[in-house]
């Protein structure tokens, strides 16, 4: 009989896919997470602003709701001391999310630093800082931490725990579903039991780690604060803390499910009792799995943004579909390699389950993509959209490999059917051979049992071809030779290995299925990594809306509302003729600007000079020089309002400083005006 040509996934292609998946996983693991869901869209005072008198409070506006604590907004004076009262003021109104902090009375002039850190509604920490000046800018001793919110070793450990929690959930739920829906006999197979139990352990351990790390992850960033019980108590009162605690409670119910599945269910032989237990386990397991998935939907992207009432159930379905596919795939891979006797019917049933899971993934993924991206520009122009494109590409590769696995499964089915058609004839021949070779069959009985247990047929010719020597008969007085016994043990092991290899070579369909499922699992590992990074990335819709809101608040989408600051050293040549002019143009763009000049000695102290003049020239357009006559505000401080800059470009600023009746100098510098 001619064996039908089987579909093959080329070795080179397989290696390329695995290599690409591994490299992509390394790249994603090393990528810094983007800012989370909420973003700062405005502040009062603005970043870099110079105000004449101290404001009563500092206000921050965010794109979406955030969780504030007493230390979420800190205002530091030039010496680094707290200038605020520590009292957070809720300034929210309608769709505007704004919070502020009151300032102490009697603040001196100088540059103040506003440092803020909070947690967005989707559980991710965000932070930032900016400065403003009262009266005049000054030097400041404030040193802000260079580490971003949620970064450092704590952020890395939290990210690893997040990934392990997703992987553990997929293996736990998908493995249990695979046993109940596809391979009931697998409940008594030890490698399958170990796989599902390890999924439970991974999810439970990762959840505990995330709960302990949550305080330093959203706060100080110090690993030692893991043991701060006060911080842990504060975490338990947050939405994320409640979600993690609920997950731990549900994992207790999941442990009971696993115990019954691999205990009472695996031992049931009565068909009716087993059917009833299957229904109960299926119903209870679905409720528990949906509850665990709901802990993610409650605390992350699905709970914020548009249509949260629809997004949360959709997110639960999406997670369950991922678990049914990827977790079931992992369990099938373990079964194919560790328990090769898995039935063809089980593989076919999983193929149907995986197809249904992919259909749910496509439907829920389309909705999530629309909700989180919102536009074609965000799909290609934001980090979230780019990661989503990577995920879609990996999904396509995974579906392609799954199609190859289905082809191998069909070939395996055809081969099994052909074997069944000639089964009677083969059985008669085997019986006749058994009668003529009774002694040899008894001698090979141990090796034959091993082959069946591993899912490979026994090879009756193997003992004859292996060159195995029969042990010499020893008299009752002779002691067994340990060297000879060890040699015989090695020979038996070599014979068993040869039988298994021969069985694998004689079964290309099962071998091809193993390889395609292995490749599928390798790509799935990277897909899960991309999904984990995606959950910690600011959605494209939010990023674009925050950019638009920030641009509107600044008055221009193209030009940032930041002052232009330059330093101009000078030396008039006379006594006390050396110093520095600090010039500031606010907002530093076309139109009306406020000009501030600060004349200082080399040691930074104000230098009172009799006269300062300013000229502005845009040579490329033939504009200027435009004279500016600033007014003296106080010693060393000169100011002019309504300085008009009609065109953008490279403007030359000329400052004339006179330190005495005869000593003066003119200094200049080019500045960019948008």
C-alpha positions as CSV (number, residue, x, y, z in Angstrom):
1,X,0.0,0.0,0.0
2,X,1.3,3.4,-0.9
3,X,1.4,5.9,1.9
4,X,-0.2,9.2,1.0
5,X,2.0,12.2,0.7
6,X,1.8,14.1,4.0
7,X,2.0,17.9,4.4
8,X,5.3,19.1,5.7
9,X,6.4,22.2,7.5
10,X,9.9,22.6,6.2
11,X,12.7,22.3,8.7
12,X,14.2,25.6,7.6
13,X,10.8,27.4,7.9
14,X,10.2,26.0,11.3
15,X,13.6,27.2,12.6
16,X,13.0,30.6,11.1
17,X,9.6,30.9,12.8
18,X,11.0,29.8,16.1
19,X,14.0,32.1,15.8
20,X,11.9,35.1,14.8
21,X,9.5,34.4,17.7
22,X,12.4,34.2,20.1
23,X,14.1,37.4,18.9
24,X,10.8,39.2,19.0
25,X,10.2,38.0,22.6
26,X,13.7,39.3,23.6
27,X,13.0,42.7,22.0
28,X,9.6,43.0,23.7
29,X,11.1,41.9,27.0
30,X,13.7,44.7,26.8
31,X,11.3,47.4,25.6
32,X,10.4,50.1,28.1
33,X,6.7,50.3,28.8
34,X,4.9,53.3,27.4
35,X,2.9,55.6,29.7
36,X,-0.3,54.2,30.9
37,X,-3.9,55.2,30.2
38,X,-4.3,58.6,31.7
39,X,-2.1,61.5,30.6
40,X,-1.4,65.1,31.9
41,X,-3.1,67.5,29.4
42,X,-2.6,70.8,31.2
43,X,-1.5,72.6,34.3
44,X,-2.1,75.9,36.1
45,X,0.5,77.6,36.2
46,X,1.8,76.3,32.9
47,X,5.2,74.6,32.6
48,X,7.9,77.3,32.6
49,X,5.5,80.2,33.3
50,X,6.7,83.2,35.3
51,X,3.9,84.7,37.5
52,X,4.1,88.0,39.3
53,X,2.6,86.8,42.6
54,X,2.3,83.4,44.2
55,X,-0.9,81.5,43.1
56,X,-3.1,80.1,45.8
57,X,-3.0,76.6,44.3
58,X,-1.5,74.5,41.6
59,X,-3.9,72.5,39.3
60,X,-3.3,69.5,37.1
61,X,-5.7,68.4,34.3
62,X,-5.7,64.7,33.1
63,X,-7.2,63.0,30.1
64,X,-9.0,60.5,32.2
65,X,-9.8,59.7,35.9
66,X,-6.9,59.0,38.2
67,X,-6.5,58.0,41.9
68,X,-5.0,60.7,44.0
69,X,-3.3,60.4,47.4
70,X,-2.1,63.1,49.8
71,X,1.4,63.0,48.2
72,X,0.3,62.7,44.6
73,X,1.1,66.4,44.0
74,X,4.2,68.0,45.6
75,X,5.3,71.6,45.1
76,X,9.0,72.2,46.1
77,X,10.6,75.6,46.6
78,X,14.1,76.4,45.3
79,X,15.7,74.9,48.3
80,X,13.7,71.6,48.0
81,X,11.3,72.2,50.9
82,X,7.6,71.5,50.5
83,X,5.7,74.6,49.5
84,X,2.2,73.0,49.5
85,X,-0.1,72.2,52.3
86,X,-0.5,68.5,51.3
87,X,-4.2,68.9,50.8
88,X,-5.5,67.6,47.5
89,X,-8.3,69.6,46.0
90,X,-10.9,68.0,43.7
91,X,-11.4,70.5,40.8
92,X,-13.2,68.0,38.5
93,X,-16.2,69.4,36.6
94,X,-18.2,67.3,34.2
95,X,-15.9,65.6,31.8
96,X,-12.9,67.6,33.0
97,X,-10.6,65.7,35.3
98,X,-8.6,68.2,37.4
99,X,-7.0,68.1,40.8
100,X,-4.9,70.7,42.7
101,X,-3.0,71.3,45.8
102,X,-3.1,74.5,48.0
103,X,0.1,76.5,48.4
104,X,1.4,78.0,51.7
105,X,1.1,81.8,52.1
106,X,4.1,84.1,51.8
107,X,6.2,82.1,49.3
108,X,9.4,83.9,48.2
109,X,10.3,84.6,44.6
110,X,12.1,81.9,42.7
111,X,11.6,78.7,40.6
112,X,9.3,76.1,42.0
113,X,9.1,72.4,41.0
114,X,5.8,70.5,40.8
115,X,6.3,66.8,41.0
116,X,3.3,64.5,40.6
117,X,2.7,60.8,40.7
118,X,-0.6,59.0,40.6
119,X,-2.3,55.8,39.3
120,X,-4.6,55.8,36.2
121,X,-8.0,54.2,36.3
122,X,-6.6,51.1,34.5
123,X,-4.1,50.4,37.3
124,X,-0.8,51.8,35.8
125,X,1.3,54.4,37.5
126,X,2.1,57.7,35.8
127,X,4.3,60.5,37.0
128,X,6.0,63.7,35.8
129,X,7.3,67.1,36.8
130,X,7.5,70.7,35.6
131,X,8.6,74.1,36.9
132,X,7.1,77.6,37.2
133,X,8.6,80.8,38.7
134,X,7.3,83.4,41.1
135,X,8.6,86.9,40.3
136,X,11.7,85.7,38.5
137,X,13.4,82.3,37.7
138,X,16.2,81.2,40.0
139,X,18.5,78.3,40.6
140,X,16.9,75.3,42.3
141,X,18.4,72.5,44.3
142,X,15.5,70.1,43.6
143,X,16.8,66.8,42.1
144,X,14.0,64.7,40.7
145,X,14.4,60.9,40.4
146,X,15.5,59.8,36.9
147,X,13.6,56.5,37.2
148,X,10.2,56.6,35.5
149,X,7.1,55.6,37.4
150,X,6.7,51.8,37.4
151,X,10.3,51.3,36.3
152,X,13.5,49.9,37.9
153,X,13.8,46.4,39.4
154,X,10.3,46.7,41.0
155,X,8.8,47.4,37.6
156,X,10.7,44.6,36.0
157,X,9.6,42.1,38.6
158,X,6.0,43.3,38.4
159,X,6.1,42.9,34.6
160,X,7.4,39.3,34.9
161,X,4.7,38.5,37.5
162,X,2.1,40.0,35.1
163,X,3.3,37.7,32.3
164,X,3.3,34.7,34.5
165,X,-0.2,35.4,35.7
166,X,-1.5,35.4,32.1
167,X,0.4,32.3,31.3
168,X,-0.7,30.5,34.4
169,X,-4.3,31.5,33.7
170,X,-4.1,30.1,30.2
171,X,-2.6,26.8,31.2
172,X,-5.0,26.3,34.2
173,X,-8.2,27.1,32.3
174,X,-7.2,25.8,28.9
175,X,-5.8,22.6,30.5
176,X,-8.9,21.9,32.4
177,X,-11.1,22.6,29.4
178,X,-8.9,20.3,27.2
179,X,-9.4,17.4,29.7
180,X,-13.2,17.9,30.1
181,X,-14.0,18.6,26.4
182,X,-11.4,16.8,24.4
183,X,-9.6,14.0,26.4
184,X,-11.4,12.8,29.6
185,X,-8.8,10.0,29.9
186,X,-6.2,12.7,30.3
187,X,-7.5,13.3,33.9
188,X,-5.5,10.2,35.0
189,X,-2.4,11.0,33.0
190,X,0.3,12.3,35.3
191,X,2.1,14.8,32.9
192,X,-1.3,16.4,32.2
193,X,-2.1,16.7,35.9
194,X,1.3,18.3,36.5
195,X,0.8,20.8,33.7
196,X,-2.5,22.0,35.0
197,X,-1.3,22.1,38.6
198,X,1.7,24.1,37.6
199,X,-0.6,26.6,35.8
200,X,-2.5,27.0,39.1
201,X,0.8,27.5,41.1
202,X,2.1,30.0,38.6
203,X,-1.1,32.1,38.6
204,X,-1.3,32.0,42.4
205,X,2.3,32.8,43.0
206,X,2.3,35.6,40.4
207,X,-0.9,37.1,42.0
208,X,0.7,37.1,45.5
209,X,3.9,38.8,44.1
210,X,1.9,41.5,42.3
211,X,-0.1,42.2,45.5
212,X,3.1,42.6,47.5
213,X,4.9,44.7,44.8
214,X,1.9,46.9,44.1
215,X,2.7,49.5,46.8
216,X,6.3,50.1,45.6
217,X,5.3,49.7,42.0
218,X,2.9,52.6,42.1
219,X,4.8,54.5,44.8
220,X,8.4,54.7,45.9
221,X,9.9,52.1,43.5
222,X,12.0,50.6,46.3
223,X,12.0,46.8,46.7
224,X,12.4,47.1,50.5
225,X,8.9,48.6,50.7
226,X,7.4,45.2,49.8
227,X,7.5,44.5,53.6
228,X,5.6,47.8,54.4
229,X,2.4,46.6,56.0
230,X,0.9,50.1,55.9
231,X,1.5,50.3,52.2
232,X,-0.1,46.8,51.7
233,X,-3.1,47.9,53.7
234,X,-3.4,51.0,51.4
235,X,-3.2,48.7,48.3
236,X,-6.0,46.5,49.5
237,X,-8.3,49.6,49.5
238,X,-7.7,50.3,45.9
239,X,-9.5,48.8,42.9
240,X,-6.5,46.8,41.8
241,X,-5.9,45.5,45.3
242,X,-9.5,44.4,45.5
243,X,-9.2,42.7,42.1
244,X,-6.0,40.8,43.1
245,X,-7.5,39.7,46.5
246,X,-10.7,38.5,44.7
247,X,-8.4,36.5,42.3
248,X,-6.8,34.8,45.2
249,X,-10.1,33.8,46.7
250,X,-11.3,32.5,43.3
251,X,-8.1,30.5,43.0
252,X,-9.1,28.7,46.2
253,X,-12.2,27.5,44.3
254,X,-10.0,26.6,41.3
255,X,-7.9,24.4,43.6
256,X,-11.0,22.5,44.6
257,X,-11.9,22.1,40.9
258,X,-8.5,20.7,40.1
259,X,-8.6,18.3,43.0
260,X,-12.0,16.9,41.9
261,X,-10.9,16.8,38.2
262,X,-7.8,14.7,38.9
263,X,-9.3,12.8,41.8
264,X,-13.0,11.7,41.8
265,X,-13.5,12.4,38.1
266,X,-10.4,10.5,37.0
267,X,-11.4,7.5,39.1
268,X,-15.1,7.3,37.9
269,X,-15.9,4.4,35.7
270,X,-19.7,4.5,35.7
271,X,-20.8,6.3,32.6
272,X,-23.8,8.1,34.2
273,X,-21.8,9.3,37.2
274,X,-19.0,10.5,35.0
275,X,-21.5,12.4,32.8
276,X,-23.0,14.1,35.8
277,X,-19.6,15.0,37.2
278,X,-18.6,16.4,33.9
279,X,-21.6,18.7,33.8
280,X,-20.9,19.9,37.3
281,X,-17.2,20.5,36.7
282,X,-17.9,22.2,33.4
283,X,-20.5,24.6,34.9
284,X,-18.5,25.3,38.1
285,X,-15.2,25.6,36.2
286,X,-16.7,28.1,33.7
287,X,-18.0,30.3,36.5
288,X,-14.7,30.3,38.3
289,X,-12.7,30.9,35.1
290,X,-15.0,33.8,34.1
291,X,-14.6,35.2,37.6
292,X,-10.8,35.1,37.4
293,X,-10.9,36.7,34.0
294,X,-13.1,39.3,35.4
295,X,-10.4,40.4,37.9
296,X,-8.4,41.7,34.9
297,X,-11.4,43.3,33.2
298,X,-12.3,45.1,36.5
299,X,-8.9,46.7,37.0
300,X,-7.3,47.3,33.5
301,X,-8.1,48.9,30.2
302,X,-11.6,47.4,29.8
303,X,-12.8,49.3,32.9
304,X,-12.0,52.7,31.6
305,X,-12.6,54.7,28.4
306,X,-15.7,54.4,26.3
307,X,-18.4,51.7,26.7
308,X,-17.0,50.0,29.8
309,X,-20.3,48.2,30.4
310,X,-19.8,46.4,27.0
311,X,-16.0,46.2,27.1
312,X,-15.7,44.3,30.4
313,X,-17.8,41.3,29.3
314,X,-16.1,41.3,25.9
315,X,-12.7,41.3,27.7
316,X,-13.7,38.3,29.8
317,X,-14.8,36.4,26.6
318,X,-11.5,37.3,25.0
319,X,-9.4,36.0,27.9
320,X,-11.4,32.8,28.1
321,X,-10.9,32.2,24.4
322,X,-7.2,32.8,24.7
323,X,-7.0,30.3,27.5
324,X,-9.0,27.7,25.7
325,X,-6.8,27.9,22.7
326,X,-3.3,28.5,24.1
327,X,-3.7,26.6,27.3
328,X,-5.3,23.7,25.5
329,X,-2.5,23.8,23.0
330,X,0.1,23.6,25.8
331,X,-1.7,20.6,27.3
332,X,-1.9,18.9,23.9
333,X,1.8,19.5,23.4
334,X,2.6,17.8,26.8
335,X,0.3,14.9,25.9
336,X,1.9,14.4,22.5
337,X,5.4,14.3,24.0
338,X,4.9,12.9,27.5
339,X,1.9,10.7,26.9
340,X,2.0,9.8,23.1
341,X,-1.0,7.5,23.5
342,X,-3.4,10.4,23.2
343,X,-6.2,9.4,20.9
344,X,-6.8,10.8,17.5
345,X,-10.4,11.7,18.5
346,X,-9.0,14.0,21.3
347,X,-6.9,15.9,18.8
348,X,-9.8,16.3,16.5
349,X,-12.0,17.6,19.3
350,X,-9.4,20.1,20.3
351,X,-9.2,21.2,16.7
352,X,-12.9,22.1,16.8
353,X,-12.5,23.8,20.2
354,X,-9.5,25.8,18.9
355,X,-11.5,26.9,15.8
356,X,-14.4,28.2,18.0
357,X,-11.9,30.0,20.3
358,X,-10.2,31.7,17.3
359,X,-13.7,32.8,16.0
360,X,-14.4,34.4,19.5
361,X,-10.9,36.0,19.5
362,X,-11.5,37.6,16.1
363,X,-14.9,39.0,17.1
364,X,-13.8,40.3,20.5
365,X,-10.4,41.5,19.1
366,X,-12.1,43.6,16.5
367,X,-14.2,45.4,19.1
368,X,-11.3,45.9,21.4
369,X,-9.2,47.3,18.5
370,X,-11.8,49.8,17.6
371,X,-12.3,50.8,21.2
372,X,-8.6,51.2,22.1
373,X,-7.3,52.5,18.7
374,X,-10.2,54.4,17.2
375,X,-8.5,55.6,14.0
376,X,-6.1,54.4,11.2
377,X,-3.6,57.0,12.2
378,X,-3.5,55.7,15.8
379,X,-3.0,52.2,14.4
380,X,0.3,53.1,12.8
381,X,1.3,56.2,14.7
382,X,1.1,55.1,18.3
383,X,3.0,52.4,20.2
384,X,-0.3,50.7,21.1
385,X,-1.3,50.5,17.5
386,X,2.1,49.2,16.4
387,X,2.0,46.4,19.1
388,X,-1.5,45.6,18.0
389,X,-0.3,45.1,14.4
390,X,2.5,42.8,15.7
391,X,-0.1,40.8,17.6
392,X,-2.3,40.5,14.5
393,X,0.6,39.3,12.5
394,X,1.5,36.6,15.1
395,X,-2.1,35.6,15.2
396,X,-2.0,35.1,11.5
397,X,1.2,32.9,11.8
398,X,-0.4,30.9,14.6
399,X,-3.6,30.3,12.6
400,X,-1.4,29.2,9.6
401,X,0.5,26.7,11.7
402,X,-2.8,25.5,13.3
403,X,-4.1,24.8,9.8
404,X,-1.0,22.6,9.2
405,X,-1.7,20.8,12.5
406,X,-5.3,20.1,11.3
407,X,-3.8,18.6,8.1
408,X,-1.6,16.3,10.1
409,X,-4.6,15.3,12.2
410,X,-6.6,14.4,9.1
411,X,-3.7,12.3,7.8
412,X,-3.5,10.6,11.1
413,X,-7.3,9.8,10.9
414,X,-6.9,8.4,7.4
415,X,-4.0,6.2,8.5
416,X,-6.0,5.0,11.5
417,X,-9.0,4.2,9.2
418,X,-6.8,2.2,6.8
419,X,-5.3,0.3,9.7
420,X,-8.8,-0.5,10.9
421,X,-9.9,-1.8,7.5
422,X,-7.1,-4.4,7.5
423,X,-7.3,-5.0,11.2
424,X,-8.9,-8.5,11.1
425,X,-6.3,-9.8,8.6
426,X,-3.5,-8.4,10.7
427,X,-4.9,-9.8,13.9
428,X,-5.1,-13.3,12.3
429,X,-1.5,-13.1,11.2
430,X,-0.4,-11.9,14.5
431,X,-2.2,-14.8,16.3
432,X,-0.6,-17.3,14.0
433,X,2.8,-15.7,14.6
434,X,2.2,-15.7,18.3
435,X,1.6,-19.5,18.3
436,X,4.8,-20.2,16.5
437,X,6.8,-17.8,18.6
438,X,5.4,-18.3,22.0
439,X,8.7,-18.5,23.8
440,X,10.0,-15.3,22.1
441,X,6.8,-13.4,22.9
442,X,7.1,-14.3,26.6
443,X,10.7,-13.2,26.6
444,X,9.8,-9.8,25.0
445,X,6.7,-9.3,27.1
446,X,8.3,-6.6,29.3
447,X,9.6,-4.5,26.4
448,X,6.2,-4.9,24.6
449,X,4.3,-3.5,27.6
450,X,6.7,-0.5,27.6
451,X,6.1,0.3,23.9
452,X,2.3,0.2,24.4
453,X,2.4,2.4,27.4
454,X,4.3,4.9,25.4
455,X,1.9,4.7,22.5
456,X,4.3,2.9,20.2
457,X,3.6,-0.6,18.8
458,X,5.9,-3.4,19.9
459,X,8.5,-4.6,17.4
460,X,8.7,-8.4,17.6
461,X,11.8,-8.4,15.5
462,X,13.7,-6.0,17.7
463,X,15.2,-8.5,20.1
464,X,16.6,-10.6,17.2
465,X,18.1,-7.5,15.5
466,X,19.4,-5.8,18.6
467,X,22.2,-8.3,19.2
468,X,21.1,-8.8,22.8
469,X,22.8,-11.8,24.4
470,X,20.9,-14.2,26.5
471,X,22.1,-14.3,30.1
472,X,24.2,-17.4,30.9
473,X,22.5,-19.9,33.2
474,X,24.1,-19.9,36.6
475,X,24.1,-22.7,39.0
476,X,22.4,-22.3,42.4
477,X,25.9,-21.9,44.0
478,X,27.0,-19.0,41.7
479,X,26.5,-15.4,42.8
480,X,25.1,-12.9,40.3
481,X,27.8,-10.9,38.5
482,X,27.0,-7.1,39.1
483,X,29.0,-6.1,36.0
484,X,27.1,-8.5,33.8
485,X,23.8,-7.3,35.3
486,X,24.7,-3.6,34.6
487,X,25.7,-4.6,31.0
488,X,22.3,-6.3,30.5
489,X,20.5,-3.3,31.9
490,X,22.2,-1.0,29.4
491,X,21.4,-3.4,26.5
492,X,17.7,-3.5,27.5
493,X,17.6,0.4,27.7
494,X,19.3,0.6,24.3
495,X,16.8,-1.9,22.8
496,X,13.8,0.1,24.3
497,X,15.3,3.4,22.9
498,X,15.7,1.8,19.5
499,X,12.1,0.5,19.5
500,X,10.7,4.0,20.4
501,X,12.8,5.6,17.6
502,X,11.7,3.0,15.1
503,X,8.1,3.5,16.1
504,X,8.4,7.3,15.7
505,X,10.1,6.9,12.3
506,X,7.3,4.6,11.2
507,X,4.6,7.1,12.3
508,X,5.4,10.3,10.3
509,X,1.9,11.7,10.9
510,X,2.2,11.7,14.6
511,X,5.7,13.1,14.4
512,X,4.6,15.9,12.1
513,X,1.7,16.7,14.4
514,X,4.1,17.0,17.3
515,X,6.5,19.4,15.4
516,X,3.7,21.6,14.2
517,X,2.1,21.9,17.6
518,X,5.6,22.6,19.1
519,X,6.1,25.5,16.6
520,X,2.5,26.7,17.4
521,X,3.3,26.8,21.1
522,X,6.6,28.7,20.5
523,X,4.8,31.4,18.6
524,X,2.0,31.4,21.2
525,X,4.6,32.2,23.9
526,X,5.7,35.4,22.0
527,X,2.0,36.2,21.3
528,X,1.3,36.1,25.1
529,X,4.4,38.4,25.7
530,X,3.0,40.9,23.2
531,X,-0.4,40.8,24.8
532,X,1.2,41.4,28.2
533,X,3.1,44.5,26.9
534,X,-0.1,45.7,25.2
535,X,-2.0,45.7,28.5
536,X,0.7,48.0,30.0
537,X,0.6,50.4,27.1
538,X,-1.4,53.6,26.7
539,X,-4.2,52.9,24.1
540,X,-3.9,54.7,20.8
541,X,-7.2,56.4,21.1
542,X,-6.2,57.9,24.5
543,X,-2.8,59.0,23.3
544,X,-4.2,60.9,20.3
545,X,-7.0,62.4,22.4
546,X,-4.5,63.5,25.0
547,X,-2.3,65.1,22.3
548,X,-5.3,66.9,20.9
549,X,-6.4,68.2,24.3
550,X,-2.9,69.3,25.2
551,X,-2.6,71.1,21.9
552,X,-5.9,72.9,22.3
553,X,-5.0,74.0,25.8
554,X,-1.7,75.4,24.5
555,X,-3.5,77.3,21.7
556,X,-1.7,75.5,18.9
557,X,-1.4,71.9,17.9
558,X,2.0,72.5,16.3
559,X,3.9,74.8,18.7
560,X,4.5,74.0,22.4
561,X,3.6,76.7,24.8
562,X,7.0,77.0,26.4
563,X,9.0,80.1,27.1
564,X,12.4,80.7,25.4
565,X,15.2,81.1,27.9
566,X,18.8,82.2,27.0
567,X,21.9,83.2,29.0
568,X,24.1,86.0,27.7
569,X,27.4,86.6,29.5
570,X,28.8,90.2,29.2
571,X,31.7,92.3,30.2
572,X,31.5,96.1,29.9
573,X,35.2,96.5,30.8
574,X,34.6,98.8,33.9
575,X,34.2,98.2,37.6
576,X,31.6,95.6,38.3
577,X,31.2,95.2,34.6
578,X,31.0,91.4,34.4
579,X,27.8,89.5,34.7
580,X,25.1,87.4,33.0
581,X,21.8,88.5,31.3
582,X,19.1,85.9,31.5
583,X,16.4,86.6,29.0
584,X,12.9,84.9,28.8
585,X,10.2,85.2,26.2
586,X,6.9,83.8,27.2
587,X,5.2,81.9,25.4
588,X,8.1,81.9,22.9
589,X,6.0,81.9,19.7
590,X,4.6,84.4,17.2
591,X,2.3,87.0,18.5
592,X,2.4,88.8,21.8
593,X,5.1,87.7,24.3
594,X,6.1,88.8,27.8
595,X,9.8,89.6,28.0
596,X,11.8,89.3,31.3
597,X,15.4,90.2,31.8
598,X,17.5,89.3,34.8
599,X,20.9,90.9,35.2
600,X,23.1,89.1,37.6
601,X,26.7,89.2,38.9
602,X,29.0,86.2,38.3
603,X,28.0,84.9,41.7
604,X,24.3,84.9,40.8
605,X,23.3,87.9,42.9
606,X,21.2,90.6,41.2
607,X,23.2,93.4,39.5
608,X,21.5,96.8,39.4
609,X,22.4,98.5,36.1
610,X,21.3,102.0,34.9
611,X,20.0,100.9,31.5
612,X,19.1,97.8,29.4
613,X,18.0,97.9,25.8
614,X,16.8,95.0,23.5
615,X,16.5,94.7,19.7
616,X,15.0,91.8,17.8
617,X,15.8,91.1,14.1
618,X,14.6,88.4,11.7
619,X,17.2,88.8,8.9
620,X,15.9,86.1,6.5
621,X,12.6,88.0,6.2
622,X,14.1,91.5,6.5
623,X,12.2,92.3,9.7
624,X,13.7,94.6,12.3
625,X,15.5,95.5,14.2
626,X,12.4,95.9,16.5
627,X,13.4,97.9,19.6
628,X,12.1,96.9,23.0
629,X,12.4,99.2,26.0
630,X,11.9,97.1,29.1
631,X,10.8,98.6,32.4
632,X,12.8,98.2,35.6
633,X,10.8,96.1,38.1
634,X,13.4,95.8,40.8
635,X,17.1,95.5,41.2
636,X,18.4,93.3,38.4
637,X,14.9,92.6,36.9
638,X,13.5,94.2,33.8
639,X,10.3,93.4,32.0
640,X,8.2,94.3,28.9
641,X,4.8,93.0,28.0
642,X,3.2,92.7,24.5
643,X,6.4,92.1,22.6
644,X,5.2,91.3,19.1
645,X,7.0,88.7,17.0
646,X,5.0,88.7,13.7
647,X,6.8,85.8,11.9
648,X,8.4,82.5,12.9
649,X,12.0,81.9,12.2
650,X,15.6,82.4,13.5
651,X,15.5,85.7,15.4
652,X,18.6,87.6,16.5
653,X,18.3,89.0,20.0
654,X,20.7,92.0,20.8
655,X,20.9,93.1,24.4
656,X,22.7,96.3,25.3
657,X,23.8,96.6,29.0
658,X,25.2,99.9,30.4
659,X,26.9,99.5,33.8
660,X,28.1,103.2,34.2
661,X,28.1,106.5,32.3
662,X,30.8,105.3,29.9
663,X,30.8,101.5,30.2
664,X,28.4,99.5,28.1
665,X,28.4,96.5,25.7
666,X,26.1,94.8,23.3
667,X,25.7,91.0,23.3
668,X,23.6,88.9,21.0
669,X,22.2,85.4,20.4
670,X,19.9,83.6,17.9
671,X,16.7,82.1,19.2
672,X,14.1,79.9,17.4
673,X,10.5,81.2,17.3
674,X,7.9,78.8,16.1
